[in-house]
Amino acid sequence: MTKTTNKYSPEVRERAVRMVLDGAGQHESRWAAIVSISSKIGCAPQTLNEWVKKVEVDAGQRGGITTEQADKMKALEREVRELKQANEMLRKASAYFAPALGRFALQIACRAMGRSSTAH
């Protein structure tokens, strides 16, 4: 899993999105505003468009998964992955120790019945 670095600070992102949303009347279309503003900050128009859409989703103006929900889902997926790994380790450990535990349980049962475990 690779982690991308954010080339643009949160302040630059917020300002660019605000310029798109506030400057809607200054351009013939929203896409024209996005193209104009993206060229000024040096990012791809598609990138700025994604930022704008994400802000709209977070504000409830557009359908989709909010940043908060996505973060929570990512944390839950990480927790599930860790629990699966722990379960796998426990399964392997129990398979490894099962023969010894079986012999130990037999010895205890035989002692409880007053017999020697070697008598069987």
N, C-alpha and C positions, 0 to 999 in steps of 0.2 A: 504494500500500500504506500503510495507516494504522497508526500505533502507538498503542496505548491506554496510558494511564498507570495505574499501580497505585495505587489509592486506599488500599490497606491495606499496611502494612509486613510484611516477612516474619515478624517476631516475632508480630504480631497473627494472621496466617494460621496459623502453627505452633501458637499457643496455642489458637485456635478449633478446629483439627483435633484437637488433643490432648484438648480438652474433649469433643468428640463421641465420640472413640474410647474415652476413659477413663470417660465418664459414661453408657455404654450401659445400665447397670442402673438408673439413676436416672429414666429415661423409659420410657414404654410401648413406644416403637419408636425406631429410629434416626432416622427422619424427624422425630419429635416432638422429639428432642434437637437436630437440625439447625435446626428452626424456632425453638426456644427460644434457642439460642445465637446464631443469626444475628440475631435481634431485639435481643439484648444488644450486639452489636458494630456493628449498623447496616448489615448487608449483606443481600442477597436470599438466601433459603434455597437456591435453585438454585446460587448462587455458592459458598456454603459446601459444598454437596454435591459440586461439581466439585473443590474443594480436597481434600476427603476422598478422593474417588476417585483423584485424581492421586497422593496420598501412598501409597495402597494399591497402585497400579500400580508406583510407584518402589520400594516395599518388596517387590514380587513377590507380593503377596497377591491381586492381581487382574490379569487379562490386559489387555494393551494396550501401547502404545508409551510407554516411559519418557521422562522429561524429557531424559536424556542422549542417547537415541536420536533424539528429536525435534530436539534441538540439532544433532546430527551431520548429520541429514538436511537441516536448513535450511542448514548450512554447505556441504554438497555441492551442493545445488540452486543456491546462490549461485555456487559455483565453476563449475558447468556453464553458468550464465547468462553469466558473465564470459568463459568460453572460447568460447562461441558468438558473443559480440560480437567477440572478438579474431579469430576465424576469418572473420567477415563483413567486418571491416576489411581483413584480409589478402587476401580474395577480391577486394574492390573495388580494392585497391592493385595487385594483380597484373593485373587487367583494365585498369587505367589505364596501367600501365607496359609491358604486353605488346607493343604496337606498337613502342615504342622499343627494347625488348630484342630483338625480332625483327630489326629493322634492324641493330642492333649485332652480333648473332650472324651475320648474313649477311655483314657487312663482315669479321669475323674469319675466317669460312670462306673468303671470296674471297682474303684476304691469304695464308692458309695455302696456298692452291692457286696463288699467284703471279699472281692476276688482280686487276684493279681492280674494285671493287664497282660502279662505274658502267658497266662493260663489259656487264653483263647487261641 
